[in-house]
Amino acid sequence: MSNNKIDGKQIASQVTEKVQERVERLKEQGVTPGLAVVLVGNNPASQTYVNNKTKTCERLGMHSVMIELEENITEQELLKHVETLNNDKKIHGILVQLPLPKQIDEDRVIAAISPLKDVDGFHPESVGKMMIGQPTFLSCTPFGIMKLLEYSDVEIAGKHAVIIGRSNIVGKPMGQLLLQKDATVTYCHSKTKDLHTFTKQADILVVATGRAKMIDASFIKEGAVVIDVGINRDEHNKLCGDVDFASAQAVASKITPVPGGVGPMTIAMLMENTCLAAENTLIN
Ligand SMILES: Nc1nc(=O)c2c([nH]1)NC[C@@H]1CN(c3ccc(C(=O)N[C@@H](CCC(=O)O)C(=O)O)cc3)C=[N+]21
């Protein structure tokens, strides 16, 4: 199979085109959706993602501000910045780039973001609403993967979805969103024994292990849909996923590449969430 690659970049641009129309309608009503991205320290990888986010904002006609803070900032100072953004009428969405330096309690910072501006969908209120199927901001990566599956005509109901990874920002919400679409969901993780037994049963396999090229064809059932959430650098310092693409592509019916798969969708959903946050200010 050669044309079984899911083009995340292509689908992301279809999503952002729709967002752009919504931005125009909002502007007609005097509201320009605004996103604030807070970046602590100077992790070069983080810087790239953050630049991508602000560039996309500008392209869609949205307002964006980037707040860059010193690596050694105190938690209290960071919380003050969050509070200022919570009260800023021009800002509809707040994203504090994770991970944060050790001296800062991430949970406390996430909880300090107004749930009305929680475009990452990481606030406990957003997570709780997502769990019980109430409308809320959905975590951008799992939300983006649901869109990828939808645009790629992947059937979910009754399928066995296996997720490798149980982080709060990817694995756990991913399972919930798939469950809401009537998948049978299995979570695997670093302590799972005999991982192959589970992955070989997957109709949809979502890989978020954080280990470069860990999942090859031997883990994959013939015809499975494979979604690679990983972002790693290989031995040549080239971007690669948690899936060994060349190996997996031969058995998968559909598969996302890295780059050009899940990453661009994450950004597209962040734009959609920011747009939604701005629309909500007109309704309430
Ligand atoms: N509060 C918070 N929210 C996040 O959403 C968040 C975060 N913290 N911390 C870091 C991760 C990572 N992340 C990515 C987003 C886009 C790409 C992306 O666009 N990737 C491109 C390639 C980019 C490149 O060339 O480096 C692609 O896969 O094609 C990657 C990674 C969001 N994250």
The ligand as an SDF file (V2000), in Angstrom:
LIG
                    3D

 33 36  0  0  0  0  0  0  0  0999 V2000
    0.0570   23.6600   26.8740 N   0  0  0  0  0  0  0  0  0  0  0  0
    0.5140   22.9600   25.8290 C   0  0  0  0  0  0  0  0  0  0  0  0
   -0.3040   22.7070   24.7770 N   0  0  0  0  0  0  0  0  0  0  0  0
    0.1490   22.0110   23.6960 C   0  0  0  0  0  0  0  0  0  0  0  0
   -0.6200   21.7830   22.7350 O   0  0  0  0  0  0  0  0  0  0  0  0
    1.5060   21.5540   23.6840 C   0  0  0  0  0  0  0  0  0  0  0  0
    2.3040   21.8480   24.8080 C   0  0  0  0  0  0  0  0  0  0  0  0
    1.7730   22.5360   25.8580 N   0  0  0  0  0  0  0  0  0  0  0  0
    3.5920   21.4530   24.8480 N   0  0  0  0  0  0  0  0  0  0  0  0
    4.2350   20.8270   23.7070 C   0  0  0  0  0  0  0  0  0  0  0  0
    3.2520   20.0250   22.8950 C   0  0  0  0  0  0  0  0  0  0  0  0
    3.7200   19.6740   21.5070 C   0  0  0  0  0  0  0  0  0  0  0  0
    2.7870   20.3000   20.5980 N   0  0  0  0  0  0  0  0  0  0  0  0
    2.9260   20.3170   19.2110 C   0  0  0  0  0  0  0  0  0  0  0  0
    2.1160   21.0540   18.3830 C   0  0  0  0  0  0  0  0  0  0  0  0
    2.3200   21.0850   17.0160 C   0  0  0  0  0  0  0  0  0  0  0  0
    3.3370   20.3670   16.4310 C   0  0  0  0  0  0  0  0  0  0  0  0
    3.5510   20.4500   14.9630 C   0  0  0  0  0  0  0  0  0  0  0  0
    3.0320   21.2940   14.2810 O   0  0  0  0  0  0  0  0  0  0  0  0
    4.3780   19.5710   14.3870 N   0  0  0  0  0  0  0  0  0  0  0  0
    4.7250   19.5620   12.9730 C   0  0  0  0  0  0  0  0  0  0  0  0
    6.2180   19.7300   12.7460 C   0  0  0  0  0  0  0  0  0  0  0  0
    6.8550   20.8490   13.4950 C   0  0  0  0  0  0  0  0  0  0  0  0
    8.3780   20.8640   13.3240 C   0  0  0  0  0  0  0  0  0  0  0  0
    8.8250   20.8700   12.1670 O   0  0  0  0  0  0  0  0  0  0  0  0
    9.0830   20.8350   14.3380 O   0  0  0  0  0  0  0  0  0  0  0  0
    4.3350   18.2270   12.3570 C   0  0  0  0  0  0  0  0  0  0  0  0
    4.2170   17.2370   13.1060 O   0  0  0  0  0  0  0  0  0  0  0  0
    4.1780   18.1680   11.1480 O   0  0  0  0  0  0  0  0  0  0  0  0
    4.1340   19.6030   17.2360 C   0  0  0  0  0  0  0  0  0  0  0  0
    3.9260   19.5730   18.6000 C   0  0  0  0  0  0  0  0  0  0  0  0
    1.8560   20.9830   21.3220 C   0  0  0  0  0  0  0  0  0  0  0  0
    2.0390   20.8540   22.6390 N   0  0  0  0  0  0  0  0  0  0  0  0
  1  2  1  0
  2  3  2  0
  2  8  1  0
  3  4  1  0
  4  5  2  0
  4  6  1  0
  6  7  2  0
  6 33  1  0
  7  8  1  0
  7  9  1  0
  9 10  1  0
 10 11  1  0
 11 12  1  0
 11 33  1  0
 12 13  1  0
 13 14  1  0
 13 32  1  0
 14 15  1  0
 14 31  2  0
 15 16  2  0
 16 17  1  0
 17 18  1  0
 17 30  2  0
 18 19  2  0
 18 20  1  0
 20 21  1  0
 21 22  1  0
 21 27  1  0
 22 23  1  0
 23 24  1  0
 24 25  2  0
 24 26  1  0
 27 28  2  0
 27 29  1  0
 30 31  1  0
 32 33  2  0
M  CHG  1  33   1
M  END
$$$$
